[in-house]
């Protein structure tokens, strides 16, 4: 399975991919999220930061559900 990378406005890039590194044969893997961008909230000069997160298939589906709901709300515009 291929990884996908999204570049939003600003300096953030998000990479999503299936990860089977910790899974034994026949076990489910996780969805790995790698976010890379600029950390501007430290009070110091902005510097590049990278973070990783691993989510179960159920958690990944829940994240997708909320992203869809947020996208629907954004399309509706401010009320």
C-alpha positions as CSV (number, residue, x, y, z in Angstrom):
1,X,0.0,0.0,0.0
2,X,1.3,3.4,-0.9
3,X,1.7,6.3,1.5
4,X,-0.1,9.6,0.9
5,X,1.3,13.1,1.7
6,X,-0.9,16.2,2.1
7,X,0.6,19.7,2.2
8,X,-1.7,22.3,3.6
9,X,-1.4,26.0,3.7
10,X,1.6,27.1,5.7
11,X,4.4,24.8,6.6
12,X,2.6,21.5,7.5
13,X,3.0,18.2,5.6
14,X,1.1,15.1,6.8
15,X,2.1,11.6,5.6
16,X,-0.3,8.7,6.2
17,X,0.5,5.1,5.6
18,X,-0.3,1.6,6.8
19,X,2.4,0.3,9.2
20,X,2.9,-3.4,9.9
21,X,6.3,-3.1,11.6
22,X,5.0,-4.2,15.0
23,X,2.5,-6.8,13.7
24,X,3.2,-10.5,13.5
25,X,2.0,-12.3,10.4
26,X,-1.8,-12.4,10.4
27,X,-2.1,-9.5,12.9
28,X,-3.6,-6.2,12.0
29,X,-1.3,-3.3,11.6
30,X,-1.7,0.4,12.5
31,X,-2.1,3.6,10.5
32,X,1.0,5.8,11.0
33,X,0.6,9.5,10.8
34,X,3.8,11.6,10.4
35,X,3.4,15.4,10.6
36,X,6.3,17.6,9.6
37,X,6.3,21.4,9.8
38,X,7.4,24.4,11.7
39,X,7.1,24.7,15.5
40,X,6.3,28.4,16.0
41,X,4.8,28.1,19.5
42,X,8.0,27.7,21.5
43,X,8.8,31.4,21.8
44,X,12.1,30.7,20.1
45,X,12.9,31.0,16.4
46,X,10.7,28.7,14.4
47,X,12.3,25.3,13.8
48,X,11.4,22.2,11.9
49,X,9.6,19.6,13.9
50,X,8.4,16.1,13.1
51,X,6.0,14.0,15.2
52,X,4.6,10.5,14.7
53,X,1.4,8.8,15.8
54,X,0.2,5.3,15.4
55,X,-3.6,4.6,15.3
56,X,-5.6,1.4,15.3
57,X,-7.8,0.8,12.2
58,X,-10.9,1.8,14.4
59,X,-9.2,5.0,15.5
60,X,-8.2,5.8,11.9
61,X,-11.8,5.4,10.8
62,X,-13.0,7.7,13.7
63,X,-10.4,10.3,12.6
64,X,-11.7,10.1,9.0
65,X,-15.3,10.4,10.2
66,X,-14.5,13.7,12.0
67,X,-12.5,15.0,9.1
68,X,-15.5,14.4,6.8
69,X,-17.8,16.2,9.3
70,X,-15.4,19.1,9.5
71,X,-15.1,19.4,5.8
72,X,-18.9,19.3,5.4
73,X,-19.2,22.1,8.0
74,X,-16.4,24.1,6.3
75,X,-18.3,23.9,3.0
76,X,-21.4,25.2,4.6
77,X,-19.6,28.3,5.7
78,X,-19.8,30.4,8.8
79,X,-23.3,30.8,10.2
